[in-house]
Amino acid sequence: MTDVIYPPRDGGPTADRPLLLTPGPLSTTDSVKQAMLKDWGSWDAPFRDMNADIRARLEAIAAGGDRLTAIPLQGSGTFVVEAMLGTFVPRDGSVLMLTNGAYGDRAIKICERMGRDVNVYRTAENTPPDPAEVERLLQAGTFSHLFVVHCETTSGIRNPVEEIAAVTARHGVGLLIDAMSAFGALTLDGAALGYTALAASANKCLEGVPGMGFVLADKQALRKAENNAHSVSLDLHEQWAYMEKTRQWRFTPPTHVLAAFHIALQEHAAEGGVSGRGARYAANCRHLVTGMRTLGFETFLSDENQAPIIVAFHAPQDPSYDFTTFYDKLAARGYVIYPGKLTQVETFRVGCIGAMGPADIDGVVEAVADVLGDMGVQNRRPHAA
Ligand SMILES: Cc1ncc(COP(=O)(O)O)c(C=O)c1O
C-alpha cells in the first residue's frame, strides 16, 4: 500500500471523472478502486483472513476494547440500521427515537413497520436534542432502548451523542446509534460511551465503495438478542454466530467491496485514524464554508451545530437561480453536489467527506463562482422565511 496524498487525482476533476461532493457514494482513491480488479473465492483462506482483518480494524477504530464486536452486513446503510433495530429491540421492547431529519424519520418508519413500540422526541432540523429533555423523557416512561443519529446527514447537524449516552447509562437504557456519516471521522469512544450498538457504512468516512455496512455491537447484548430479529437476512445475531464459527459470511459476500474496504481501512490508519481523517474533513469544511460565505451564501446551520461532514446552504433568492441548472453546470465541470433534503427551506448540500482535500474544495468554490456568473445569479442571500 502506498501513502495516500490528497488530492489523489492527476489534474482536476472532469465530467467523466468527477469529484463527488455527495456523502455516499463518495469519491474514493485509485488504490481503493484498483483493489476490485481481483476475483476472490469466498471460501479461500486469504479471503477469510481479509474478512477477519477488516473486522479487527473496525473494532480498533471503535475503541471499545473486548466489549464490542464488528458484524459486517451486505447492503446499503439503511439495511444495516434496520438490522440493528430489528436485532436489538425485542418484539416487546419500547424505543425512544430522537429525530431531527430524514434518517431519524426513516429509523422511526423501520421500527413502526416492525411493530415495535415507538416514542418520538423530535426537534427542528437545525436543533440538536436536549439531553435534559431526554433525561426527563426517560424518567417519565419505560424504554428498553434509545435511538439517535450521530450526524444527521439531512442538514449536517452533529447531535450530542456523548451527553445522551451519559443519560441512557444512568437509566439502564440500551443506546443504538446511527453513526453512518460520522464513524471513522468523528470521535466516538466505544469504551466510554457503553452503547449497545452502532451502525455505519463502508462508503462514508471510511472511504470504501458502496455495498456493505457493519454494526459494532456489545457482545453481551448481542447474545441476548438471539431470536429477536423479524428478518432472516437482517439478523445480526445469526450473521455474527455464523461468522465467528466459519470466518465466513452467511450469504454471498460482497467480495470486491470487501477487498476495496480492506485497502480503505489501511489508508484510514495511514492517515492517522479517526483524528487524521477528522482533521482533513474539518479543513475541507472550513474551506467550503469560508469560500461559500465569501460568495454570499449562508449556511443552514450555526457553526456550533455543524459537523464537518456535509454542509447545507440556503438556495439563493435570485430569480435566475434554479437548482437543476446549477447542478448540471457544476457536474459538467466535474463537481457533483447534492440536492437539499430539508422539509421547510430550499437548500443544496455539499459534502466534505471522501478522497479529497482542501485544494479540491477550493476548486469547488471556484466552480460555483463561475457557474453563478454564467447563470447571472447576483443575489446569493436566502429567500425570506
Ligand atoms: C445518517 C444516515 N443514516 C442512514 C443512511 C442510509 O444509508 P443508505 O442511503 O446507504 O441506505 C444515510 C445515508 O446517507 C445516512 O447519512
The ligand as a MOL file (V3000), in Angstrom:
LIG
                    3D

  0  0  0     0  0            999 V3000
M  V30 BEGIN CTAB
M  V30 COUNTS 16 16 0 0 0
M  V30 BEGIN ATOM
M  V30 1 C -27.1500 9.1540 8.8980 0
M  V30 2 C -27.5700 8.2240 7.8040 0
M  V30 3 N -28.2950 7.1480 8.1280 0
M  V30 4 C -28.7060 6.2800 7.1810 0
M  V30 5 C -28.3960 6.4670 5.8530 0
M  V30 6 C -28.9320 5.5000 4.8500 0
M  V30 7 O -27.9470 4.9510 4.0950 0
M  V30 8 P -28.2380 4.4080 2.6120 0
M  V30 9 O -28.7240 5.5450 1.7900 0
M  V30 10 O -26.8790 3.9290 2.2260 0
M  V30 11 O -29.2340 3.3160 2.7250 0
M  V30 12 C -27.6400 7.5760 5.4720 0
M  V30 13 C -27.3020 7.8370 4.0650 0
M  V30 14 O -26.7550 8.8400 3.6770 0
M  V30 15 C -27.2170 8.4780 6.4780 0
M  V30 16 O -26.4960 9.5550 6.1620 0
M  V30 END ATOM
M  V30 BEGIN BOND
M  V30 1 1 1 2
M  V30 2 1 2 3
M  V30 3 2 2 15
M  V30 4 2 3 4
M  V30 5 1 4 5
M  V30 6 1 5 6
M  V30 7 2 5 12
M  V30 8 1 6 7
M  V30 9 1 7 8
M  V30 10 2 8 9
M  V30 11 1 8 10
M  V30 12 1 8 11
M  V30 13 1 12 13
M  V30 14 1 12 15
M  V30 15 2 13 14
M  V30 16 1 15 16
M  V30 END BOND
M  V30 END CTAB
M  END
